[in-house]
Amino acid sequence: MNFKSNGAGSKLIMVQRKLNRLNDLFEKAVADKANVIERRELKVLYQEYIDDGREITLPIQDSIYPQHATAS
């Protein structure tokens, strides 16, 4: 049997497993049945879900914000 990854299909399966786990943990947390470890895992998976597709950028520069005129 060949266990080599087939690229995108393998990644899609992992994403689906993580989403399923995220959903299961969320339901347990809402029902107040998740233990500390499960709540921590939920937090990590949720953050990964939120960050997915975001680009890591540098902090926003102050010059982007409009400057207010001051009386002189």
N, CA, C and O atoms as a GROMACS GRO file, in nm:
protein
  288
    1MET      N    1   0.083  -0.117   0.000
    1MET     CA    2   0.000   0.000   0.000
    1MET      C    3   0.088   0.125   0.000
    1MET      O    4   0.191   0.128   0.067
    2ASN      N    5   0.048   0.226  -0.075
    2ASN     CA    6   0.125   0.349  -0.087
    2ASN      C    7   0.064   0.458   0.001
    2ASN      O    8  -0.052   0.494  -0.018
    3PHE      N    9   0.140   0.510   0.098
    3PHE     CA   10   0.092   0.612   0.188
    3PHE      C   11   0.145   0.750   0.154
    3PHE      O   12   0.137   0.841   0.237
    4LYS      N   13   0.197   0.768   0.035
    4LYS     CA   14   0.250   0.899  -0.004
    4LYS      C   15   0.136   1.000  -0.014
    4LYS      O   16   0.025   0.968  -0.056
    5SER      N   17   0.168   1.122   0.025
    5SER     CA   18   0.071   1.231   0.017
    5SER      C   19   0.049   1.268  -0.129
    5SER      O   20   0.142   1.270  -0.209
    6ASN      N   21  -0.076   1.298  -0.163
    6ASN     CA   22  -0.104   1.340  -0.299
    6ASN      C   23  -0.123   1.491  -0.308
    6ASN      O   24  -0.191   1.540  -0.398
    7GLY      N   25  -0.064   1.564  -0.216
    7GLY     CA   26  -0.064   1.709  -0.224
    7GLY      C   27  -0.194   1.772  -0.178
    7GLY      O   28  -0.229   1.763  -0.060
    8ALA      N   29  -0.265   1.837  -0.269
    8ALA     CA   30  -0.384   1.914  -0.235
    8ALA      C   31  -0.492   1.829  -0.171
    8ALA      O   32  -0.558   1.873  -0.077
    9GLY      N   33  -0.512   1.708  -0.221
    9GLY     CA   34  -0.614   1.620  -0.164
    9GLY      C   35  -0.586   1.587  -0.020
    9GLY      O   36  -0.677   1.585   0.064
   10SER      N   37  -0.461   1.560   0.011
   10SER     CA   38  -0.420   1.529   0.148
   10SER      C   39  -0.440   1.650   0.238
   10SER      O   40  -0.486   1.636   0.352
   11LYS      N   41  -0.407   1.767   0.188
   11LYS     CA   42  -0.424   1.889   0.267
   11LYS      C   43  -0.572   1.915   0.293
   11LYS      O   44  -0.610   1.956   0.403
   12LEU      N   45  -0.655   1.891   0.193
   12LEU     CA   46  -0.798   1.911   0.208
   12LEU      C   47  -0.856   1.820   0.315
   12LEU      O   48  -0.942   1.861   0.393
   13ILE      N   49  -0.809   1.697   0.321
   13ILE     CA   50  -0.854   1.602   0.423
   13ILE      C   51  -0.814   1.652   0.561
   13ILE      O   52  -0.894   1.645   0.654
   14MET      N   53  -0.691   1.702   0.576
   14MET     CA   54  -0.646   1.754   0.704
   14MET      C   55  -0.728   1.876   0.746
   14MET      O   56  -0.763   1.890   0.863
   15VAL      N   57  -0.758   1.964   0.652
   15VAL     CA   58  -0.839   2.083   0.681
   15VAL      C   59  -0.977   2.040   0.727
   15VAL      O   60  -1.030   2.094   0.824
   16GLN      N   61  -1.036   1.943   0.659
   16GLN     CA   62  -1.170   1.896   0.696
   16GLN      C   63  -1.168   1.832   0.835
   16GLN      O   64  -1.261   1.852   0.913
   17ARG      N   65  -1.064   1.757   0.866
   17ARG     CA   66  -1.053   1.696   0.999
   17ARG      C   67  -1.043   1.803   1.107
   17ARG      O   68  -1.105   1.792   1.213
   18LYS      N   69  -0.964   1.906   1.080
   18LYS     CA   70  -0.950   2.015   1.178
   18LYS      C   71  -1.082   2.089   1.196
   18LYS      O   72  -1.118   2.124   1.308
   19LEU      N   73  -1.154   2.113   1.086
   19LEU     CA   74  -1.283   2.180   1.097
   19LEU      C   75  -1.383   2.095   1.175
   19LEU      O   76  -1.460   2.147   1.256
   20ASN      N   77  -1.382   1.965   1.150
   20ASN     CA   78  -1.470   1.875   1.225
   20ASN      C   79  -1.435   1.877   1.374
   20ASN      O   80  -1.524   1.883   1.458
   21ARG      N   81  -1.306   1.874   1.404
   21ARG     CA   82  -1.261   1.877   1.544
   21ARG      C   83  -1.298   2.011   1.607
   21ARG      O   84  -1.343   2.015   1.722
   22LEU      N   85  -1.279   2.120   1.534
   22LEU     CA   86  -1.317   2.252   1.582
   22LEU      C   87  -1.465   2.256   1.616
   22LEU      O   88  -1.504   2.307   1.721
   23ASN      N   89  -1.547   2.203   1.529
   23ASN     CA   90  -1.692   2.199   1.551
   23ASN      C   91  -1.727   2.116   1.674
   23ASN      O   92  -1.807   2.158   1.757
   24ASP      N   93  -1.667   1.998   1.686
   24ASP     CA   94  -1.693   1.910   1.801
   24ASP      C   95  -1.655   1.979   1.932
   24ASP      O   96  -1.731   1.977   2.029
   25LEU      N   97  -1.536   2.039   1.934
   25LEU     CA   98  -1.490   2.106   2.055
   25LEU      C   99  -1.577   2.228   2.089
   25LEU      O  100  -1.603   2.255   2.206
   26PHE      N  101  -1.620   2.300   1.987
   26PHE     CA  102  -1.706   2.416   2.009
   26PHE      C  103  -1.838   2.373   2.073
   26PHE      O  104  -1.885   2.436   2.168
   27GLU      N  105  -1.897   2.265   2.020
   27GLU     CA  106  -2.022   2.215   2.076
   27GLU      C  107  -2.005   2.171   2.221
   27GLU      O  108  -2.092   2.196   2.304
   28LYS      N  109  -1.893   2.106   2.251
   28LYS     CA  110  -1.866   2.065   2.390
   28LYS      C  111  -1.849   2.187   2.480
   28LYS      O  112  -1.899   2.188   2.593
   29ALA      N  113  -1.780   2.288   2.431
   29ALA     CA  114  -1.757   2.409   2.511
   29ALA      C  115  -1.888   2.482   2.538
   29ALA      O  116  -1.912   2.528   2.650
   30VAL      N  117  -1.974   2.492   2.437
   30VAL     CA  118  -2.103   2.558   2.454
   30VAL      C  119  -2.189   2.482   2.556
   30VAL      O  120  -2.261   2.543   2.635
   31ALA      N  121  -2.181   2.350   2.553
   31ALA     CA  122  -2.256   2.267   2.648
   31ALA      C  123  -2.186   2.261   2.784
   31ALA      O  124  -2.234   2.193   2.875
   32ASP      N  125  -2.075   2.331   2.798
   32ASP     CA  126  -1.995   2.334   2.921
   32ASP      C  127  -1.948   2.194   2.961
   32ASP      O  128  -1.945   2.159   3.079
   33LYS      N  129  -1.910   2.115   2.860
   33LYS     CA  130  -1.862   1.979   2.884
   33LYS      C  131  -1.718   1.959   2.839
   33LYS      O  132  -1.666   1.847   2.844
   34ALA      N  133  -1.653   2.065   2.794
   34ALA     CA  134  -1.514   2.056   2.749
   34ALA      C  135  -1.420   2.074   2.868
   34ALA      O  136  -1.439   2.164   2.950
   35ASN      N  137  -1.321   1.987   2.876
   35ASN     CA  138  -1.223   2.002   2.984
   35ASN      C  139  -1.119   2.108   2.946
   35ASN      O  140  -1.125   2.164   2.837
   36VAL      N  141  -1.027   2.134   3.035
   36VAL     CA  142  -0.927   2.240   3.014
   36VAL      C  143  -0.844   2.214   2.888
   36VAL      O  144  -0.819   2.306   2.811
   37ILE      N  145  -0.803   2.091   2.868
   37ILE     CA  146  -0.721   2.057   2.750
   37ILE      C  147  -0.800   2.078   2.622
   37ILE      O  148  -0.748   2.130   2.524
   38GLU      N  149  -0.928   2.038   2.622
   38GLU     CA  150  -1.012   2.056   2.504
   38GLU      C  151  -1.037   2.204   2.477
   38GLU      O  152  -1.040   2.246   2.361
   39ARG      N  153  -1.054   2.282   2.581
   39ARG     CA  154  -1.075   2.426   2.562
   39ARG      C  155  -0.949   2.492   2.504
   39ARG      O  156  -0.959   2.582   2.420
   40ARG      N  157  -0.834   2.447   2.549
   40ARG     CA  158  -0.708   2.500   2.496
   40ARG      C  159  -0.694   2.460   2.348
   40ARG      O  160  -0.654   2.543   2.265
   41GLU      N  161  -0.726   2.336   2.316
   41GLU     CA  162  -0.720   2.290   2.176
   41GLU      C  163  -0.818   2.370   2.091
   41GLU      O  164  -0.786   2.408   1.978
   42LEU      N  165  -0.937   2.396   2.144
   42LEU     CA  166  -1.036   2.476   2.073
   42LEU      C  167  -0.981   2.615   2.043
   42LEU      O  168  -0.997   2.667   1.932
   43LYS      N  169  -0.917   2.676   2.141
   43LYS     CA  170  -0.859   2.809   2.122
   43LYS      C  171  -0.755   2.809   2.011
   43LYS      O  172  -0.752   2.899   1.927
   44VAL      N  173  -0.668   2.707   2.012
   44VAL     CA  174  -0.562   2.697   1.910
   44VAL      C  175  -0.622   2.676   1.772
   44VAL      O  176  -0.583   2.742   1.676
   45LEU      N  177  -0.718   2.583   1.760
   45LEU     CA  178  -0.780   2.556   1.631
   45LEU      C  179  -0.857   2.677   1.580
   45LEU      O  180  -0.855   2.707   1.461
   46TYR      N  181  -0.927   2.745   1.670
   46TYR     CA  182  -1.003   2.863   1.630
   46TYR      C  183  -0.910   2.972   1.579
   46TYR      O  184  -0.939   3.036   1.478
   47GLN      N  185  -0.800   2.994   1.649
   47GLN     CA  186  -0.704   3.096   1.605
   47GLN      C  187  -0.645   3.059   1.469
   47GLN      O  188  -0.626   3.145   1.384
   48GLU      N  189  -0.616   2.931   1.450
   48GLU     CA  190  -0.564   2.885   1.321
   48GLU      C  191  -0.667   2.908   1.211
   48GLU      O  192  -0.633   2.948   1.100
   49TYR      N  193  -0.795   2.883   1.243
   49TYR     CA  194  -0.904   2.904   1.147
   49TYR      C  195  -0.915   3.053   1.111
   49TYR      O  196  -0.929   3.088   0.994
   50ILE      N  197  -0.908   3.139   1.212
   50ILE     CA  198  -0.916   3.283   1.189
   50ILE      C  199  -0.798   3.333   1.106
   50ILE      O  200  -0.815   3.414   1.015
   51ASP      N  201  -0.679   3.283   1.138
   51ASP     CA  202  -0.558   3.328   1.070
   51ASP      C  203  -0.540   3.271   0.930
   51ASP      O  204  -0.460   3.322   0.852
   52ASP      N  205  -0.613   3.166   0.898
   52ASP     CA  206  -0.597   3.100   0.768
   52ASP      C  207  -0.621   3.199   0.655
   52ASP      O  208  -0.727   3.262   0.647
   53GLY      N  209  -0.525   3.211   0.569
   53GLY     CA  210  -0.537   3.298   0.453
   53GLY      C  211  -0.493   3.442   0.478
   53GLY      O  212  -0.481   3.520   0.383
   54ARG      N  213  -0.469   3.476   0.602
   54ARG     CA  214  -0.422   3.612   0.630
   54ARG      C  215  -0.273   3.619   0.601
   54ARG      O  216  -0.199   3.523   0.621
   55GLU      N  217  -0.231   3.734   0.554
   55GLU     CA  218  -0.089   3.756   0.534
   55GLU      C  219  -0.032   3.817   0.661
   55GLU      O  220  -0.097   3.900   0.725
   56ILE      N  221   0.086   3.776   0.695
   56ILE     CA  222   0.153   3.837   0.810
   56ILE      C  223   0.215   3.966   0.761
   56ILE      O  224   0.296   3.967   0.669
   57THR      N  225   0.175   4.075   0.823
   57THR     CA  226   0.223   4.206   0.780
   57THR      C  227   0.286   4.279   0.897
   57THR      O  228   0.272   4.240   1.013
   58LEU      N  229   0.355   4.384   0.864
   58LEU     CA  230   0.414   4.470   0.966
   58LEU      C  231   0.304   4.555   1.028
   58LEU      O  232   0.199   4.574   0.968
   59PRO      N  233   0.327   4.607   1.147
   59PRO     CA  234   0.227   4.694   1.210
   59PRO      C  235   0.194   4.813   1.121
   59PRO      O  236   0.277   4.859   1.043
   60ILE      N  237   0.072   4.861   1.133
   60ILE     CA  238   0.027   4.975   1.054
   60ILE      C  239   0.105   5.099   1.096
   60ILE      O  240   0.125   5.126   1.214
   61GLN      N  241   0.150   5.174   0.996
   61GLN     CA  242   0.227   5.294   1.023
   61GLN      C  243   0.133   5.407   1.064
   61GLN      O  244   0.019   5.414   1.018
   62ASP      N  245   0.182   5.496   1.149
   62ASP     CA  246   0.102   5.608   1.196
   62ASP      C  247   0.059   5.700   1.082
   62ASP      O  248  -0.046   5.763   1.090
   63SER      N  249   0.138   5.708   0.975
   63SER     CA  250   0.108   5.799   0.865
   63SER      C  251  -0.019   5.762   0.791
   63SER      O  252  -0.072   5.842   0.714
   64ILE      N  253  -0.068   5.642   0.812
   64ILE     CA  254  -0.192   5.600   0.745
   64ILE      C  255  -0.312   5.670   0.807
   64ILE      O  256  -0.410   5.697   0.739
   65TYR      N  257  -0.305   5.698   0.936
   65TYR     CA  258  -0.416   5.762   1.005
   65TYR      C  259  -0.422   5.910   0.970
   65TYR      O  260  -0.318   5.975   0.958
   66PRO      N  261  -0.542   5.964   0.953
   66PRO     CA  262  -0.552   6.106   0.918
   66PRO      C  263  -0.499   6.194   1.032
   66PRO      O  264  -0.520   6.165   1.150
   67GLN      N  265  -0.433   6.299   0.994
   67GLN     CA  266  -0.378   6.392   1.092
   67GLN      C  267  -0.480   6.504   1.113
   67GLN      O  268  -0.534   6.560   1.018
   68HIS      N  269  -0.506   6.534   1.239
   68HIS     CA  270  -0.600   6.641   1.271
   68HIS      C  271  -0.523   6.772   1.284
   68HIS      O  272  -0.414   6.777   1.341
   69ALA      N  273  -0.582   6.875   1.231
   69ALA     CA  274  -0.519   7.007   1.240
   69ALA      C  275  -0.525   7.055   1.384
   69ALA      O  276  -0.624   7.033   1.454
   70THR      N  277  -0.422   7.119   1.427
   70THR     CA  278  -0.419   7.176   1.562
   70THR      C  279  -0.404   7.326   1.551
   70THR      O  280  -0.339   7.378   1.460
   71ALA      N  281  -0.464   7.395   1.645
   71ALA     CA  282  -0.452   7.541   1.645
   71ALA      C  283  -0.310   7.579   1.684
   71ALA      O  284  -0.252   7.520   1.775
   72SER      N  285  -0.256   7.678   1.616
   72SER     CA  286  -0.120   7.721   1.650
   72SER      C  287  -0.118   7.865   1.691
   72SER      O  288  -0.012   7.918   1.724
   0.00000   0.00000   0.00000
